[in-house]
Amino acid sequence: MNIFGNDVFTAKSETNYLTEDTTIRQALEKFDYHKFSVVPIIDSEGAYVTTVSEGDILRYIKNQAHFDITQAENTLILQIEKYRPYKACRHDVSEEEIYKLALEQNFVPIVDDRGLFIGIIKRKNILNLFIRKE
């Protein structure tokens, strides 16, 4: 079974992500429009940095006594504490390692040899692969 075939791997060009210079307001708008729960964050070179979740943003807002839309426009998404950032895997990792991470994460960010973000493998797609194989 090839985890990078069979419509399991979603390339970066087909993946929504945020960049490290994204503000909270921009992130909220993207979350709302696309109905995300967790999104990868990449740096200006294209390297995977971390993920941010709706919960991370909500906890940040809750903990700011005087949070307002102006603050959301001026606060970078990387300034938010991440409760459970997703681990990334290199493109040459074993399928078993991807399966282990998929048990804990909705998707597994995939990076190349240089750490550049190249796409994701969604838990949903892994499960669909096994259903089709039956």
Disulfide bonds with the S-S distance in Angstrom:
none
